[in-house]
Amino acid sequence: MTRRSRALAEIQTDDVIYGVTKSGQQKLLLVYAAESARIRTRHVTTGENIDFDRHGKSLPEGRKEACRITSTASLTPDDYSTIVALDHKLRTAKALADLRLSKAEIALLLTVHDFFEAHPLPKE
């Protein structure tokens, strides 16, 4: 088993991972279910559900564009908590005012993509 395969096999429920589409769209993803053959995620900022196989490739069900997991690096505990809280906020907001981002959320969203891109999964 390669280091990449091992890293993908170790993805668990509640992990925060990172993916990129073929057109270069960056996806900050919260894993809401990790099954033996499938990783179910939610794009934190849009709520879009994206399912992946254990090779890190998105499954085509309802997807217009393929996405690939590019990093499973662990965030700091503070950054992880901020992402989980942001996901919850965006899913449960009832009014536009509920969507106002905190300074910590803004700072993290401006830097998290650089973090994951600096910590990619190993090549095949």
VENUR-V474622 format. One record per residue. RES is the residue in one letter. PSI is psi in whole degrees, 0 to 359 (999 if undefined). Layout:
RES,PSI ; RES,PSI
This chain:
M,130 ; T,165 ; R,323 ; R,311 ; S,320 ; R,316 ; A,318 ; L,324 ; A,335 ; E,356 ; I,133 ; Q,164 ; T,139 ; D,1 ; D,152 ; V,124 ; I,180 ; Y,137 ; G,163 ; V,136 ; T,170 ; K,330 ; S,1 ; G,4 ; Q,131 ; Q,137 ; K,115 ; L,116 ; L,135 ; L,126 ; V,119 ; Y,350 ; A,130 ; A,108 ; E,172 ; S,325 ; A,357 ; R,144 ; I,118 ; R,124 ; T,165 ; R,128 ; H,119 ; V,315 ; T,343 ; T,342 ; G,1 ; E,132 ; N,132 ; I,123 ; D,140 ; F,153 ; D,176 ; R,5 ; H,0 ; G,14 ; K,137 ; S,148 ; L,145 ; P,354 ; E,102 ; G,4 ; R,135 ; K,332 ; E,137 ; A,149 ; C,149 ; R,136 ; I,126 ; T,346 ; S,142 ; T,20 ; A,144 ; S,129 ; L,164 ; T,157 ; P,320 ; D,315 ; D,319 ; Y,312 ; S,322 ; T,317 ; I,315 ; V,317 ; A,321 ; L,316 ; D,314 ; H,315 ; K,313 ; L,330 ; R,331 ; T,0 ; A,135 ; K,341 ; A,158 ; L,322 ; A,334 ; D,343 ; L,0 ; R,128 ; L,142 ; S,167 ; K,321 ; A,319 ; E,317 ; I,312 ; A,318 ; L,315 ; L,334 ; L,343 ; T,343 ; V,327 ; H,319 ; D,321 ; F,308 ; F,323 ; E,333 ; A,349 ; H,63 ; P,160 ; L,151 ; P,153 ; K,164 ; E,999
